[in-house]
Amino acid sequence: MLPTTSVSSRSQGNGVLSPRDAARHTAGAKRYKYLRRLFHFRQMDFEFALWQMLYLFTSPQRVYRNFHYRKQTKDQWARDDPAFLVLLSIWLCVSTVGFGFVLDMGFFETIKLLLWVVFIDCVGVGLLIATLMWFISNKYLVKQQNRDYDVEWGYAFDVHLNAFYPLLVILHFIQLFFINYVIISDSFIGYFVGNTLWLIAIGYYIYVTFLGYSALPFLKNTAVLLYPFAFLIMLYLISLACGWNFTKMLCSFYKYRVK
């Protein structure tokens, strides 16, 4: 789960990790430790995970400053505590059930919707985006092409989860209060409100993703990750001009998928 394999503070005199330390810092060892803690709820810091979720909305920079602190104290950037993942999963289930209720879906339809949102929208799309960002950052953004400085795939997926949480709350929670009474109407106000929520949600995703990679000191030109904002705003303006209601289209798509 480390974004970089450089561990100078625990190296031997010749700059090479001892066999014991090297084994502890492999991706497999980190992954095993992380997954093992999923079954020990008492060891998870849910209070700190809630703090992170709050600040991902109000001040995401503070969340990534904490990542710097973790790097200094535990020699890793990514989370070693699965509490954030557990809370995100709970949010995903609750918000999807609410979404199914608002769309007047039955029990089995809601279950199908939940499976779709978890394995396609969150995990499937997340795997695709994390892999793409992992490739781009290592190929074009690393300051010097060196094995000691590379973005690992696990960190890229961790950044995706950080960015996905605000998007989830905006589109699967806040938006629920406006769907039936405002958004799915054929009026300008309907698609203006709905498309604006989409603009804010995806904008948050782009910005939090940018912060995640700009937090790594061995990357350069991370500002290019903000360029999709231009396309996003252009698409938003076109949608308003054409009366294209993103939320109404999404609701129709979900209803079709769960039939």
C-alpha positions as CSV (number, residue, x, y, z in Angstrom):
1,M,0.0,0.0,0.0
2,L,3.0,2.3,-0.2
3,P,3.3,4.9,-2.9
4,T,7.1,4.8,-2.7
5,T,9.5,2.0,-1.9
6,S,12.2,4.4,-0.6
7,V,12.9,3.5,3.1
8,S,16.2,5.1,3.9
9,S,15.7,5.4,7.6
10,R,15.7,1.6,8.1
11,S,18.4,0.7,5.6
12,Q,21.8,-0.8,6.4
13,G,25.0,1.1,6.0
14,N,25.2,0.3,2.3
15,G,21.7,1.8,1.7
16,V,20.0,-1.6,1.3
17,L,17.2,-2.9,3.6
18,S,18.0,-5.8,5.8
19,P,16.1,-9.0,4.8
20,R,13.8,-8.7,7.8
21,D,12.9,-5.1,7.1
22,A,12.6,-5.8,3.4
23,A,10.1,-8.5,4.1
24,R,8.0,-6.2,6.3
25,H,7.9,-3.5,3.6
26,T,6.7,-5.6,0.7
27,A,3.3,-4.9,-0.8
28,G,2.2,-8.4,0.1
29,A,3.1,-7.9,3.8
30,K,1.3,-4.5,4.0
31,R,-1.8,-5.9,2.2
32,Y,-1.9,-8.9,4.6
33,K,-1.6,-6.7,7.7
34,Y,-4.4,-4.4,6.3
35,L,-6.8,-7.2,5.5
36,R,-6.2,-8.9,8.8
37,R,-7.3,-5.8,10.7
38,L,-10.6,-5.9,8.9
39,F,-11.6,-8.7,11.3
40,H,-10.5,-6.8,14.4
41,F,-13.0,-4.0,14.9
42,R,-11.6,-3.0,18.3
43,Q,-8.3,-2.2,16.7
44,M,-9.8,0.2,14.2
45,D,-9.9,3.9,14.9
46,F,-13.4,4.8,13.7
47,E,-13.3,8.3,15.3
48,F,-10.2,9.2,13.3
49,A,-11.9,7.8,10.1
50,L,-14.9,10.0,10.8
51,W,-12.6,13.0,11.2
52,Q,-11.1,12.2,7.7
53,M,-14.6,11.9,6.2
54,L,-15.6,15.3,7.6
55,Y,-12.5,17.1,6.4
56,L,-12.7,15.5,2.9
57,F,-15.6,17.9,2.6
58,T,-14.4,21.0,4.5
59,S,-10.6,20.9,4.2
60,P,-9.2,17.9,2.2
61,Q,-5.7,19.4,2.4
62,R,-5.7,18.6,6.2
63,V,-6.4,14.9,5.4
64,Y,-3.3,14.7,3.1
65,R,-1.2,16.6,5.6
66,N,-2.0,13.7,8.0
67,F,-0.7,11.3,5.2
68,H,2.6,13.2,5.5
69,Y,2.6,12.6,9.2
70,R,1.9,8.9,8.7
71,K,4.8,8.7,6.3
72,Q,7.2,10.2,8.9
73,T,6.0,8.0,11.8
74,K,5.0,4.7,10.1
75,D,7.0,5.0,6.9
76,Q,4.0,4.7,4.6
77,W,1.6,7.1,3.0
78,A,-1.5,4.9,2.6
79,R,-3.8,4.0,5.5
80,D,-2.9,1.1,7.6
81,D,-6.3,1.1,9.3
82,P,-9.3,-0.2,7.4
83,A,-11.8,1.8,9.5
84,F,-12.3,4.3,6.6
85,L,-13.1,1.5,4.2
86,V,-15.6,0.0,6.7
87,L,-17.4,3.3,7.2
88,L,-17.4,4.0,3.4
89,S,-19.0,0.5,2.9
90,I,-21.7,1.4,5.4
91,W,-22.3,4.7,3.7
92,L,-22.6,3.0,0.4
93,C,-25.1,0.5,1.6
94,V,-27.3,3.0,3.5
95,S,-27.3,5.6,0.6
96,T,-28.1,2.9,-2.0
97,V,-31.0,1.7,0.0
98,G,-32.2,5.3,0.3
99,F,-31.8,5.6,-3.5
100,G,-33.8,2.5,-4.1
101,F,-36.6,3.8,-1.8
102,V,-36.8,7.2,-3.6
103,L,-36.9,5.4,-7.0
104,D,-39.7,3.1,-5.6
105,M,-37.8,-0.1,-6.1
106,G,-38.7,-3.4,-4.5
107,F,-36.6,-5.4,-2.1
108,F,-34.8,-7.5,-4.7
109,E,-34.4,-4.6,-7.1
110,T,-32.7,-2.6,-4.3
111,I,-30.4,-5.6,-3.6
112,K,-29.5,-5.7,-7.3
113,L,-28.9,-1.9,-7.3
114,L,-26.6,-2.3,-4.2
115,L,-24.6,-5.0,-5.9
116,W,-24.3,-2.8,-9.0
117,V,-23.2,0.3,-7.1
118,V,-20.7,-1.6,-5.0
119,F,-19.0,-3.9,-7.6
120,I,-19.4,-1.7,-10.7
121,D,-19.6,2.0,-9.7
122,C,-17.2,1.9,-6.7
123,V,-14.9,-1.1,-7.1
124,G,-15.0,-1.7,-10.9
125,V,-14.7,1.9,-11.9
126,G,-12.2,2.5,-9.1
127,L,-10.0,-0.3,-10.3
128,L,-10.0,1.2,-13.8
129,I,-9.3,4.7,-12.6
130,A,-6.6,3.6,-10.1
131,T,-4.9,1.6,-12.8
132,L,-5.0,4.5,-15.2
133,M,-3.7,7.0,-12.7
134,W,-1.0,4.6,-11.5
135,F,0.2,4.2,-15.1
136,I,0.1,8.0,-15.9
137,S,1.8,9.1,-12.7
138,N,4.6,6.6,-13.0
139,K,5.1,7.2,-16.7
140,Y,4.9,10.9,-16.9
141,L,4.8,12.5,-13.4
142,V,7.7,11.0,-11.5
143,K,10.6,13.5,-11.2
144,Q,13.3,10.9,-11.9
145,Q,12.7,7.4,-13.2
146,N,14.0,5.3,-10.4
147,R,12.8,2.2,-8.6
148,D,13.0,4.0,-5.3
149,Y,10.4,6.6,-6.4
150,D,7.3,5.2,-7.8
151,V,3.6,5.3,-7.1
152,E,2.3,1.9,-6.2
153,W,-1.1,0.8,-7.4
154,G,-2.5,0.4,-3.8
155,Y,-2.0,4.1,-3.1
156,A,-3.7,5.1,-6.3
157,F,-6.8,3.1,-5.2
158,D,-6.6,4.7,-1.8
159,V,-6.8,8.1,-3.4
160,H,-9.8,7.0,-5.4
161,L,-11.6,6.0,-2.2
162,N,-10.9,9.4,-0.7
163,A,-12.3,11.2,-3.8
164,F,-15.2,8.8,-4.1
165,Y,-16.6,9.5,-0.7
166,P,-17.7,13.2,-1.3
167,L,-19.1,12.2,-4.7
168,L,-21.1,9.4,-3.0
169,V,-22.6,11.7,-0.4
170,I,-23.5,14.4,-2.9
171,L,-25.1,12.1,-5.5
172,H,-26.5,9.3,-3.3
173,F,-27.5,11.3,-0.2
174,I,-28.0,15.0,-0.7
175,Q,-29.5,14.6,-4.2
176,L,-32.1,12.2,-2.8
177,F,-34.0,15.1,-1.2
178,F,-34.5,16.8,-4.6
179,I,-35.0,13.9,-7.1
180,N,-38.8,13.4,-6.9
181,Y,-39.9,16.9,-6.3
182,V,-37.4,19.0,-8.3
183,I,-34.8,17.2,-10.4
184,I,-36.7,14.6,-12.5
185,S,-39.2,17.3,-13.7
186,D,-38.9,18.5,-17.2
187,S,-38.3,22.1,-16.1
188,F,-35.1,24.1,-16.4
189,I,-34.9,24.2,-12.6
190,G,-35.0,20.4,-12.5
191,Y,-32.0,19.7,-14.7
192,F,-30.2,22.9,-13.4
193,V,-30.3,21.6,-9.8
194,G,-29.4,18.0,-10.8
195,N,-26.6,18.9,-13.2
196,T,-25.2,21.4,-10.7
197,L,-25.0,18.6,-8.1
198,W,-23.1,16.5,-10.6
199,L,-20.8,19.3,-11.4
200,I,-20.0,19.8,-7.7
201,A,-19.6,16.0,-7.1
202,I,-17.3,15.3,-10.0
203,G,-15.4,18.6,-9.3
204,Y,-14.8,17.3,-5.8
205,Y,-13.5,14.0,-7.1
206,I,-11.1,15.7,-9.5
207,Y,-9.8,18.1,-6.8
208,V,-9.3,15.5,-4.1
209,T,-7.6,13.2,-6.6
210,F,-5.2,16.1,-7.4
211,L,-4.4,16.6,-3.8
212,G,-3.6,12.9,-3.4
213,Y,-1.0,12.9,-6.0
214,S,0.4,16.4,-5.3
215,A,1.0,15.2,-1.7
216,L,3.8,12.9,-3.1
217,P,7.0,14.9,-3.1
218,F,8.6,12.8,-5.9
219,L,5.9,13.7,-8.5
220,K,6.0,16.8,-10.7
221,N,3.5,18.7,-12.8
222,T,0.6,17.3,-10.8
223,A,-1.4,20.4,-11.8
224,V,-2.3,18.7,-15.1
225,L,-4.7,16.5,-13.0
226,L,-6.9,19.6,-12.7
227,Y,-7.2,20.0,-16.5
228,P,-10.4,17.9,-16.7
229,F,-12.2,20.8,-14.9
230,A,-12.3,22.6,-18.3
231,F,-14.0,19.7,-20.0
232,L,-16.3,19.3,-17.0
233,I,-17.5,22.9,-17.1
234,M,-17.9,22.8,-20.9
235,L,-20.0,19.6,-20.6
236,Y,-22.1,21.2,-17.8
237,L,-22.9,24.3,-19.9
238,I,-23.8,22.2,-23.0
239,S,-26.1,20.1,-20.8
240,L,-28.0,23.2,-19.6
241,A,-28.2,24.5,-23.2
242,C,-29.6,21.2,-24.5
243,G,-31.8,20.4,-21.5
244,W,-29.9,17.2,-20.8
245,N,-30.8,15.9,-17.3
246,F,-28.0,13.7,-16.0
247,T,-29.9,12.5,-12.9
248,K,-33.0,11.6,-14.8
249,M,-30.9,9.6,-17.3
250,L,-29.1,7.9,-14.4
251,C,-32.4,6.9,-12.7
252,S,-33.7,5.5,-15.9
253,F,-30.4,3.5,-16.4
254,Y,-30.5,2.1,-12.8
255,K,-34.2,1.1,-13.2
256,Y,-33.3,-0.7,-16.5
257,R,-30.4,-2.5,-14.9
258,V,-32.3,-3.9,-11.9
259,K,-35.3,-5.3,-13.9
